[in-house]
Amino acid sequence: MSAVLNRVLHSITYNKKKNFIKILSFSVLFYLIIVMGASSFSSKEQVKELKNSIANAVTIFKTPLGELQAYDNFTKDEIEKITNDSAINKINITSIDTADFVNIEPVMEEGTKEYWESYQLPLPEGCTLFGITNSESCVMFAGAGLVLTKGTDITQKEDGKKVALISEELARKNSLALGSKITVCLPETNWKTLKEVYGEDFDEYFSIQTLELTVRGIFKFPDWQEKSTVPYEYQGNFVFVPQGTLTAYGKEQGTSFYMPKQVSVYLKDLSQVEEYITRIKERLGKQTLTQHGETVEYIYKWDKDWIDIVARPMNEIGRMTQVVTIIISVSTYIIMLLVSAFVLKGRKREFGILMSMGESKKKIIAQVILEELFLIFAALCLALLLGSATKNYVGSIIVGQSAKQTNTQLEQKQELFKLEGEQEGLFLKNILEHKSDLVKAKEQLAVSFYTKNMMIFMGLGIIFVLISLIPQMLFFLKQSPIKLLLSKW
């Protein structure tokens, strides 16, 4: 084996000019694969992030005729009709109701207590309790600009678990941390109303219970949002809980509170939005009746301008970079194979000399493979150095314009959301009307997150080239040493 290694070293140094040119040419080819592959992987992440964007959601809710705010609860059958569709990638079932804190105090603006006392009204000390399926892609969480700073998001896996996301302000006021327990219950005013309606039959239908929750995560909210004189309208008193947990809690008490009021769906292909809505309208119909006999209509909220202007162009960029990467990669490996084959053909006499000296074919093949591996490895290292230095620049050229366009749209949405929020002072209304989308498109693409993917991809290509050389080597080595020695080329 030492003789083979010595020949490998001698061949590399003796043919240093040819090998240097070969390394340079291979490094250029590898460089193209790296920067295009990095852009491809990064643009796929961009598309994935934008697909999870709130603006891509088709949100369905029921409301009295002529109004635009979620009103009536969804039944299990309705949710099944909406979500049982092959076009859907994921769903988010949500609700919004008020609750009272049992063991902690809400965050209140200075003067709130005096404000309510001046009107001789009881102080609403509770919170807004949101039921969600996934906080990361929820209209009421991510869409409102709320960002998790500690802990983990609520996902569909947690549906039914008694966990909660709370604000940094609420945590500070009550000395809460991850793992702390908070207890909530249906507001006393709600129970009072139900007792007045049902009278002596109240205990037959209802059961007053509390809900204990473990703090799973802590979030912060946009700085510009002002506090409200109604504590539960202030996002410092927002509490997010898995929808399944709230649904079970509402049923245990016998009430219709905390039941699903919105269903948001995210489609696999944004071009299917209109077709999906048409199918759901056929399944649900235009209107339905509440349990009290009131007519409500189904409302479908989705941002057509967002999808046409932002999401679809980014999808196209993602597809384009993938196609270009595949073309460049295949072309690169073909060129590498042809170059290696050309070089092998020029070494026939060398192989003839080795065979006439009694060297085995296996050792000759091993020598060639080791030489190729060294050259390819050297070219790959050079390409990685160049790629790391220039990847962001090249990536920004490829997707920069689309990313800037995306960010312009997002900034306009955010400014509009902020303006309307300040004018109306109703943060909850803005959330329910889906006036926000704070996802940020990356103008600089990074390869570091995808190094493993790239190395696997390139490794398979290199193995392909090396394996392809073996049949050529066997073809040459089948010939007699004399024929190889007499070969002119």
C-alpha positions as CSV (number, residue, x, y, z in Angstrom):
1,M,0.0,0.0,0.0
2,S,2.9,2.3,0.7
3,A,4.1,1.9,-2.9
4,V,0.6,3.1,-4.1
5,L,0.7,6.1,-1.8
6,N,4.2,7.0,-3.0
7,R,3.1,6.8,-6.6
8,V,0.0,9.0,-5.8
9,L,2.3,11.6,-4.2
10,H,4.7,11.5,-7.1
11,S,2.0,11.7,-9.7
12,I,0.4,14.8,-8.0
13,T,3.7,16.6,-7.7
14,Y,5.1,15.6,-11.1
15,N,1.9,16.7,-13.0
16,K,1.5,19.7,-10.8
17,K,0.7,22.1,-13.6
18,K,-2.1,19.9,-15.0
19,N,-3.4,19.1,-11.5
20,F,-3.4,22.8,-10.6
21,I,-5.5,23.6,-13.6
22,K,-7.8,20.7,-12.8
23,I,-8.2,21.9,-9.2
24,L,-9.0,25.4,-10.4
25,S,-11.6,24.2,-12.9
26,F,-13.2,21.8,-10.4
27,S,-13.3,24.5,-7.7
28,V,-15.1,26.8,-10.0
29,L,-17.7,24.1,-10.7
30,F,-18.0,23.3,-7.0
31,Y,-18.3,27.0,-6.3
32,L,-21.3,27.3,-8.6
33,I,-23.0,24.4,-6.9
34,I,-22.3,25.8,-3.5
35,V,-23.7,29.3,-4.1
36,M,-26.6,28.2,-6.2
37,G,-27.4,25.3,-3.8
38,A,-27.2,27.7,-0.8
39,S,-29.5,30.1,-2.6
40,S,-31.9,27.2,-3.4
41,F,-32.0,26.0,0.2
42,S,-32.3,29.5,1.5
43,S,-35.1,30.5,-0.9
44,K,-36.9,27.3,0.1
45,E,-36.7,28.4,3.7
46,Q,-38.0,31.8,2.6
47,V,-40.9,30.2,0.9
48,K,-41.6,28.0,3.9
49,E,-41.5,31.0,6.2
50,L,-43.8,33.0,3.9
51,K,-46.1,30.0,3.6
52,N,-46.5,30.1,7.4
53,S,-47.2,33.8,7.2
54,I,-50.5,34.9,8.6
55,A,-51.4,36.6,5.3
56,N,-51.4,33.2,3.6
57,A,-54.1,31.9,5.9
58,V,-57.7,31.5,4.7
59,T,-59.7,32.3,7.9
60,I,-63.3,31.3,8.2
61,F,-65.7,32.6,10.9
62,K,-69.5,33.0,11.4
63,T,-71.1,36.4,11.9
64,P,-74.5,38.0,11.8
65,L,-75.5,39.4,8.4
66,G,-73.6,42.6,7.6
67,E,-71.0,42.3,10.3
68,L,-67.3,41.4,10.0
69,Q,-66.4,40.0,13.5
70,A,-66.3,36.4,14.7
71,Y,-69.5,35.7,16.5
72,D,-70.8,32.1,16.6
73,N,-69.1,28.9,17.6
74,F,-68.1,26.2,15.1
75,T,-69.4,22.7,15.5
76,K,-67.3,19.6,15.2
77,D,-69.0,18.8,12.0
78,E,-68.3,22.2,10.5
79,I,-64.6,22.0,11.4
80,E,-64.4,18.6,9.8
81,K,-65.9,19.9,6.6
82,I,-63.4,22.8,6.5
83,T,-60.2,20.9,7.4
84,N,-60.8,17.6,5.7
85,D,-59.3,18.6,2.4
86,S,-56.3,17.4,0.5
87,A,-55.1,20.9,-0.3
88,I,-54.5,21.8,3.3
89,N,-51.0,21.9,4.8
90,K,-51.9,22.8,8.3
91,I,-54.7,24.3,10.4
92,N,-55.2,26.7,13.3
93,I,-58.5,26.5,15.3
94,T,-58.9,29.5,17.5
95,S,-61.3,31.1,20.0
96,I,-61.4,34.4,22.1
97,D,-63.2,35.0,25.3
98,T,-62.6,36.8,28.6
99,A,-61.7,35.2,31.9
100,D,-60.9,36.2,35.5
101,F,-57.5,35.6,37.2
102,V,-57.9,33.6,40.4
103,N,-54.4,33.6,41.9
104,I,-52.7,36.5,40.2
105,E,-53.5,40.2,39.3
106,P,-53.8,41.7,35.8
107,V,-51.6,44.4,34.5
108,M,-53.4,47.7,34.8
109,E,-52.7,51.2,33.5
110,E,-52.3,53.9,36.1
111,G,-55.7,55.5,36.8
112,T,-57.7,52.5,35.5
113,K,-59.3,51.8,38.9
114,E,-60.3,55.4,39.4
115,Y,-61.7,55.5,35.8
116,W,-64.2,52.7,36.5
117,E,-65.1,54.0,40.0
118,S,-66.0,57.4,38.4
119,Y,-68.7,55.7,36.4
120,Q,-69.7,53.6,39.4
121,L,-69.0,50.4,37.5
122,P,-67.2,47.3,38.7
123,L,-63.6,47.0,37.6
124,P,-63.0,44.3,35.0
125,E,-59.9,42.6,36.4
126,G,-59.7,39.7,34.0
127,C,-57.8,38.7,30.9
128,T,-58.4,37.7,27.3
129,L,-58.1,34.0,27.0
130,F,-57.2,32.9,23.5
131,G,-57.5,29.3,22.3
132,I,-55.0,28.4,19.6
133,T,-53.7,25.4,17.8
134,N,-50.3,26.7,16.9
135,S,-48.9,30.0,18.2
136,E,-46.2,30.3,15.6
137,S,-48.7,30.7,12.7
138,C,-51.7,32.1,14.6
139,V,-53.5,35.3,13.5
140,M,-54.0,36.2,17.2
141,F,-50.3,35.6,18.2
142,A,-47.7,35.9,15.4
143,G,-50.1,38.0,13.4
144,A,-50.4,40.5,16.2
145,G,-46.6,40.9,16.4
146,L,-46.2,39.0,19.7
147,V,-42.8,37.3,19.9
148,L,-41.9,34.5,22.3
149,T,-38.8,35.4,24.4
150,K,-38.8,32.4,26.8
151,G,-40.1,28.9,26.6
152,T,-41.6,27.2,23.5
153,D,-44.5,27.7,21.2
154,I,-47.9,26.0,21.5
155,T,-48.2,23.4,18.8
156,Q,-50.9,20.9,17.8
157,K,-49.1,18.3,19.9
158,E,-50.0,20.2,23.0
159,D,-53.8,20.3,22.2
160,G,-55.5,19.3,25.4
161,K,-52.5,20.1,27.7
162,K,-53.1,22.7,30.5
163,V,-50.3,25.1,29.4
164,A,-50.2,28.8,28.7
165,L,-48.3,31.6,27.1
166,I,-48.3,34.9,29.1
167,S,-46.7,38.3,28.6
168,E,-43.5,39.6,30.1
169,E,-45.5,42.3,32.0
170,L,-47.8,39.9,33.6
171,A,-44.9,37.7,34.5
172,R,-43.0,40.6,36.1
173,K,-46.1,41.9,38.0
174,N,-46.8,38.5,39.6
175,S,-43.2,37.1,39.8
176,L,-44.1,34.3,37.4
177,A,-41.6,32.2,35.5
178,L,-41.6,29.1,33.2
179,G,-43.4,26.3,35.1
180,S,-45.4,28.7,37.3
181,K,-49.1,28.0,37.9
182,I,-51.9,30.4,37.0
183,T,-55.6,29.8,37.6
184,V,-58.4,31.3,35.6
185,C,-62.2,31.0,35.5
186,L,-65.2,32.3,33.6
187,P,-65.9,35.9,34.7
188,E,-68.3,36.4,37.6
189,T,-70.5,38.7,35.4
190,N,-71.1,35.8,33.0
191,W,-72.2,33.5,35.7
192,K,-74.4,36.2,37.1
193,T,-76.2,36.6,33.8
194,L,-76.6,32.8,33.4
195,K,-78.0,32.5,37.0
196,E,-80.6,35.3,36.2
197,V,-81.6,33.4,33.0
198,Y,-81.8,29.9,34.4
199,G,-82.8,30.6,37.9
200,E,-83.3,27.5,40.0
201,D,-82.3,25.3,37.1
202,F,-78.8,26.8,37.0
203,D,-77.1,23.9,38.9
204,E,-78.8,21.4,36.6
205,Y,-77.0,22.7,33.5
206,F,-73.8,24.4,34.8
207,S,-70.8,23.6,37.0
208,I,-68.6,26.5,38.1
209,Q,-65.0,25.4,37.8
210,T,-61.5,26.9,37.6
211,L,-58.7,26.0,35.1
212,E,-55.1,25.7,36.4
213,L,-52.5,26.3,33.7
214,T,-48.7,25.9,33.7
215,V,-46.7,28.8,32.1
216,R,-45.2,27.3,28.9
217,G,-43.8,30.4,27.4
218,I,-43.4,34.2,27.9
219,F,-43.9,36.7,25.1
220,K,-43.3,40.4,24.4
221,F,-45.5,42.7,22.2
222,P,-45.0,45.7,20.0
223,D,-43.8,48.8,21.9
224,W,-46.1,51.2,20.1
225,Q,-49.3,49.6,21.5
226,E,-50.8,51.7,24.3
227,K,-52.4,50.3,27.4
228,S,-56.2,50.2,27.7
229,T,-58.5,51.2,30.5
230,V,-60.1,47.8,30.0
231,P,-57.5,45.4,31.4
232,Y,-58.5,42.4,29.2
233,E,-58.1,44.5,26.1
234,Y,-54.5,45.2,26.9
235,Q,-52.1,42.6,25.4
236,G,-50.2,42.5,28.7
237,N,-53.2,40.5,30.0
238,F,-53.5,38.1,27.0
239,V,-53.2,34.5,27.8
240,F,-52.8,31.8,25.1
241,V,-53.9,28.3,25.7
242,P,-54.3,25.2,23.5
243,Q,-57.8,25.3,21.9
244,G,-58.5,21.6,22.9
245,T,-57.9,22.6,26.5
246,L,-60.4,25.4,26.4
247,T,-63.0,23.4,24.5
248,A,-62.8,20.7,27.2
249,Y,-63.0,23.3,30.0
250,G,-66.1,25.0,28.4
251,K,-67.8,21.6,28.1
252,E,-67.1,20.7,31.7
253,Q,-68.9,23.8,32.9
254,G,-71.8,23.3,30.5
255,T,-71.3,26.6,28.8
256,S,-70.7,27.7,25.2
257,F,-67.8,29.9,26.1
258,Y,-64.2,29.1,25.0
259,M,-65.5,27.1,21.9
260,P,-63.8,27.5,18.4
261,K,-64.8,30.7,16.7
262,Q,-62.3,30.8,13.9
263,V,-60.7,28.2,11.6
264,S,-57.6,29.2,9.7
265,V,-56.1,26.9,7.0
266,Y,-52.8,27.1,5.3
267,L,-52.7,25.5,1.8
268,K,-49.9,23.5,0.2
269,D,-50.2,25.6,-3.0
270,L,-51.4,29.2,-2.8
271,S,-52.7,29.0,-6.3
272,Q,-55.5,26.7,-4.9
273,V,-57.0,29.4,-2.7
274,E,-60.0,30.2,-4.9
275,E,-60.7,26.5,-5.6
276,Y,-60.5,25.6,-1.9
277,I,-63.0,28.3,-0.9
278,T,-65.4,27.2,-3.6
279,R,-65.3,23.6,-2.3
280,I,-65.9,24.7,1.3
281,K,-68.8,27.0,0.3
282,E,-70.4,24.0,-1.4
283,R,-70.0,21.9,1.8
284,L,-71.1,24.6,4.3
285,G,-73.5,26.7,2.3
286,K,-73.8,30.4,2.6
287,Q,-75.6,30.7,5.9
288,T,-76.6,28.7,9.0
289,L,-78.5,29.1,12.2
290,T,-77.2,29.5,15.7
291,Q,-78.5,27.4,18.6
292,H,-80.8,30.4,19.4
293,G,-82.2,30.5,15.8
294,E,-80.3,33.6,14.7
295,T,-79.1,33.6,11.1
296,V,-75.3,33.9,10.6
297,E,-73.2,33.8,7.4
298,Y,-69.8,32.3,6.8
299,I,-67.1,34.8,6.2
300,Y,-63.8,34.0,4.3
301,K,-60.9,36.3,5.0
302,W,-57.7,36.0,2.9
303,D,-55.3,38.5,1.5
304,K,-55.4,38.2,-2.3
305,D,-53.0,41.1,-2.9
306,W,-50.5,39.6,-0.6
307,I,-50.6,36.3,-2.4
308,D,-50.4,37.8,-5.9
309,I,-47.7,40.4,-5.1
310,V,-45.5,38.7,-2.5
311,A,-46.0,35.0,-1.9
312,R,-46.3,33.8,-5.5
313,P,-43.1,35.7,-6.7
314,M,-41.2,34.2,-3.9
315,N,-42.5,30.7,-4.8
316,E,-41.3,31.3,-8.3
317,I,-37.8,32.4,-7.1
318,G,-37.7,29.2,-5.0
319,R,-38.5,27.0,-8.0
320,M,-36.1,28.9,-10.3
321,T,-33.1,28.4,-8.0
322,Q,-33.9,24.8,-7.5
323,V,-34.0,24.2,-11.3
324,V,-30.8,26.2,-11.9
325,T,-29.1,24.3,-9.1
326,I,-30.0,20.9,-10.6
327,I,-28.9,21.9,-14.1
328,I,-25.6,23.3,-12.8
329,S,-25.0,20.2,-10.6
330,V,-25.7,17.7,-13.4
331,S,-23.6,19.7,-15.8
332,T,-20.8,20.0,-13.3
333,Y,-20.6,16.3,-12.7
334,I,-20.7,15.5,-16.4
335,I,-17.9,18.0,-17.0
336,M,-15.9,16.5,-14.1
337,L,-16.4,13.0,-15.6
338,L,-15.3,14.0,-19.0
339,V,-12.2,15.8,-17.7
340,S,-11.2,12.8,-15.6
341,A,-11.9,10.5,-18.5
342,F,-9.8,12.7,-20.8
343,V,-6.9,12.7,-18.3
344,L,-7.2,8.9,-17.9
345,K,-6.9,8.3,-21.6
346,G,-3.7,10.3,-21.6
347,R,-2.2,8.0,-19.0
348,K,-2.5,4.7,-21.0
349,R,1.3,4.4,-21.3
350,E,1.7,4.9,-17.6
351,F,-0.8,2.1,-16.9
352,G,1.0,-0.1,-19.4
353,I,4.4,0.4,-17.6
354,L,2.8,-0.5,-14.3
355,M,1.1,-3.6,-15.6
356,S,4.4,-4.8,-17.3
357,M,6.1,-4.4,-14.0
358,G,3.5,-6.8,-12.5
359,E,1.4,-4.3,-10.6
360,S,-2.1,-5.5,-9.9
361,K,-5.1,-3.9,-11.5
362,K,-6.7,-3.2,-8.1
363,K,-3.7,-1.2,-7.0
364,I,-3.7,0.8,-10.2
365,I,-7.4,1.6,-9.8
366,A,-6.8,2.5,-6.1
367,Q,-4.0,4.9,-7.1
368,V,-6.2,6.7,-9.6
369,I,-9.1,6.9,-7.1
370,L,-6.9,8.4,-4.4
371,E,-5.4,10.9,-6.9
372,E,-8.9,12.0,-7.9
373,L,-10.0,12.2,-4.3
374,F,-7.1,14.4,-3.4
375,L,-7.8,16.8,-6.3
376,I,-11.5,16.9,-5.7
377,F,-11.0,17.5,-2.0
378,A,-8.5,20.4,-2.7
379,A,-11.0,21.9,-5.2
380,L,-13.8,21.5,-2.7
381,C,-11.9,23.3,0.1
382,L,-11.1,26.2,-2.2
383,A,-14.7,26.4,-3.4
384,L,-16.0,26.4,0.2
385,L,-13.6,29.3,1.1
386,L,-14.8,31.3,-1.9
387,G,-18.4,30.3,-1.3
388,S,-18.4,31.4,2.3
389,A,-16.9,34.7,1.4
390,T,-19.3,35.5,-1.4
391,K,-22.5,33.5,-0.7
392,N,-24.5,36.4,0.8
393,Y,-23.6,38.7,-2.1
394,V,-24.6,36.1,-4.7
395,G,-27.7,35.1,-2.8
396,S,-28.8,38.7,-2.4
397,I,-28.5,39.2,-6.2
398,I,-30.7,36.1,-6.8
399,V,-33.5,36.9,-4.3
400,G,-32.8,40.4,-3.0
401,Q,-35.3,42.2,-5.2
402,S,-38.1,39.8,-4.3
403,A,-37.2,40.1,-0.6
404,K,-37.2,43.9,-0.7
405,Q,-40.5,43.8,-2.4
406,T,-41.8,41.5,0.3
407,N,-40.5,43.7,3.1
408,T,-42.0,46.9,1.5
409,Q,-45.4,45.2,1.5
410,L,-44.9,44.1,5.1
411,E,-43.8,47.5,6.3
412,Q,-46.9,49.1,4.7
413,K,-49.1,46.6,6.4
414,Q,-47.4,47.2,9.8
415,E,-47.7,51.0,9.5
416,L,-51.4,50.7,8.6
417,F,-51.9,48.3,11.5
418,K,-50.1,50.7,13.9
419,L,-52.1,53.7,12.6
420,E,-55.4,52.0,12.9
421,G,-54.5,50.6,16.3
422,E,-53.6,54.1,17.6
423,Q,-56.7,55.7,16.1
424,E,-59.2,53.0,17.2
425,G,-57.5,52.0,20.4
426,L,-58.9,48.5,19.9
427,F,-56.1,46.0,19.6
428,L,-58.5,43.0,19.7
429,K,-60.5,44.4,16.8
430,N,-57.3,44.7,14.7
431,I,-56.3,41.1,15.5
432,L,-59.8,39.7,14.6
433,E,-59.8,41.6,11.3
434,H,-56.4,40.3,10.3
435,K,-54.7,43.6,9.8
436,S,-51.2,42.5,10.6
437,D,-48.4,40.4,9.2
438,L,-45.0,40.9,10.6
439,V,-43.0,38.2,8.9
440,K,-39.7,39.5,7.6
441,A,-38.1,38.3,4.3
442,K,-34.4,37.8,4.4
443,E,-32.5,39.7,1.8
444,Q,-29.2,38.0,2.7
445,L,-29.1,34.2,2.3
446,A,-26.9,32.1,4.5
447,V,-25.3,28.8,3.7
448,S,-24.2,27.9,7.2
449,F,-27.5,26.4,8.1
450,Y,-27.4,24.1,5.1
451,T,-23.8,22.8,5.2
452,K,-24.9,19.3,6.0
453,N,-27.4,19.2,3.1
454,M,-24.8,20.6,0.7
455,M,-22.1,18.1,1.8
456,I,-24.4,15.2,1.4
457,F,-25.5,16.4,-2.0
458,M,-22.0,17.1,-3.2
459,G,-20.7,13.9,-1.7
460,L,-23.1,11.8,-3.7
461,G,-22.0,13.6,-6.8
462,I,-18.4,12.9,-6.1
463,I,-19.1,9.2,-5.4
464,F,-20.9,9.1,-8.7
465,V,-17.9,10.5,-10.6
466,L,-15.5,8.1,-8.9
467,I,-17.7,5.1,-9.5
468,S,-18.0,6.2,-13.1
469,L,-14.2,6.1,-13.5
470,I,-13.9,2.5,-12.5
471,P,-15.6,1.1,-15.8
472,Q,-13.2,3.3,-17.8
473,M,-10.2,2.0,-15.8
474,L,-11.3,-1.6,-16.3
475,F,-11.7,-1.0,-20.0
476,F,-8.2,0.3,-20.3
477,L,-6.7,-2.4,-18.1
478,K,-8.3,-5.2,-20.1
479,Q,-5.8,-4.3,-22.8
480,S,-2.4,-5.9,-22.8
481,P,0.6,-3.9,-21.5
482,I,2.2,-3.8,-24.9
483,K,-1.0,-2.3,-26.5
484,L,-1.1,0.3,-23.8
485,L,2.6,1.1,-24.2
486,L,2.3,1.5,-28.0
487,S,-0.8,3.7,-27.6
488,K,-0.1,7.2,-29.0
489,W,-3.0,8.8,-27.0
